[in-house]
Amino acid sequence: MSTQTESAVRYEKDADGIVTLTMDDPNASANTMNEAYARAMEAAVDRLAEEVGAEGSDVKGVDRQREEDLLRRVVTSRA
């Protein structure tokens, strides 16, 4: 299992290629949609877009139209 820690959004991909994003700020007693969350979610979405777009991606359950929409949003947000 692949896990990203020390972040307000935990990114986990299991052996079946299923990605789970969990909001869990290790530095706060309650989860809030603050600056740390925004940075962590952007990083998680960027990572997911890269993994989905990679040749031979093992991420499962991605609708190709949604994949295109996700990639378009990532590119647009960087412009």
Backbone torsions as a table, in degrees:
resi	resn	phi	psi	omega
1	MET	NA	134.7	179.2
2	SER	-98.3	128.2	-176.6
3	THR	-134.9	138.7	173.1
4	GLN	-105.8	123.6	-178.0
5	THR	-115.2	179.6	-179.4
6	GLU	58.2	43.0	-178.5
7	SER	-145.6	155.4	177.6
8	ALA	-72.3	-15.6	176.3
9	VAL	-126.1	117.6	179.4
10	ARG	-88.8	130.5	-178.4
11	TYR	-110.0	118.4	179.4
12	GLU	-129.6	132.7	174.9
13	LYS	-122.6	122.6	-177.4
14	ASP	-87.3	179.6	-176.3
15	ALA	-63.3	-21.1	178.3
16	ASP	-88.5	0.2	179.6
17	GLY	84.9	14.0	179.4
18	ILE	-89.4	124.5	-179.2
19	VAL	-98.7	132.4	175.7
20	THR	-122.1	126.2	174.0
21	LEU	-103.4	127.3	-178.8
22	THR	-124.1	124.5	175.9
23	MET	-78.1	115.3	-177.5
24	ASP	-159.3	88.9	-177.8
25	ASP	-75.9	112.5	-177.9
26	PRO	-71.3	-11.3	-176.7
27	ASN	-103.2	8.5	-178.0
28	ALA	-140.4	153.2	179.5
29	SER	-81.3	-14.8	177.2
30	ALA	-138.5	145.9	178.4
31	ASN	-83.2	130.4	176.7
32	THR	-134.1	156.3	179.5
33	MET	-88.5	71.2	-177.7
34	ASN	-101.6	-167.3	-179.5
35	GLU	-59.9	-42.6	179.4
36	ALA	-62.4	-41.6	177.5
37	TYR	-61.9	-46.7	-177.9
38	ALA	-60.0	-44.2	178.4
39	ARG	-64.7	-43.6	-178.2
40	ALA	-66.9	-40.8	179.5
41	MET	-67.3	-40.8	177.5
42	GLU	-60.4	-43.6	179.0
43	ALA	-63.8	-40.8	-179.8
44	ALA	-65.8	-42.4	178.9
45	VAL	-66.6	-40.1	176.3
46	ASP	-60.8	-45.1	179.5
47	ARG	-62.9	-43.8	179.1
48	LEU	-62.8	-43.9	179.4
49	ALA	-61.2	-41.0	178.7
50	GLU	-64.9	-43.5	-178.6
51	GLU	-67.8	-41.1	179.7
52	VAL	-66.2	-39.0	-177.4
53	GLY	-79.4	-11.5	-177.0
54	ALA	-72.8	143.0	175.3
55	GLU	-59.0	131.7	179.0
56	GLY	74.4	22.1	-178.9
57	SER	-54.5	138.2	177.9
58	ASP	-104.3	9.8	176.5
59	VAL	-70.6	128.7	-173.8
60	LYS	-102.0	156.8	171.0
61	GLY	75.4	23.9	-179.3
62	VAL	-96.2	118.8	174.6
63	ASP	-72.1	127.4	-175.1
64	ARG	-59.9	-34.4	177.0
65	GLN	-67.2	-42.6	177.9
66	ARG	-65.4	-36.5	177.2
67	GLU	-60.2	-46.7	179.1
68	GLU	-62.6	-41.2	178.0
69	ASP	-63.0	-42.9	179.1
70	LEU	-61.3	-48.8	-179.7
71	LEU	-63.0	-38.9	178.1
72	ARG	-62.6	-42.3	179.3
73	ARG	-64.1	-40.1	179.5
74	VAL	-64.1	-45.6	-179.4
75	VAL	-64.7	-43.8	-179.3
76	THR	-63.6	-40.7	-177.8
77	SER	-67.8	-22.4	179.5
78	ARG	-87.8	-12.8	-177.4
79	ALA	-77.4	NA	NA
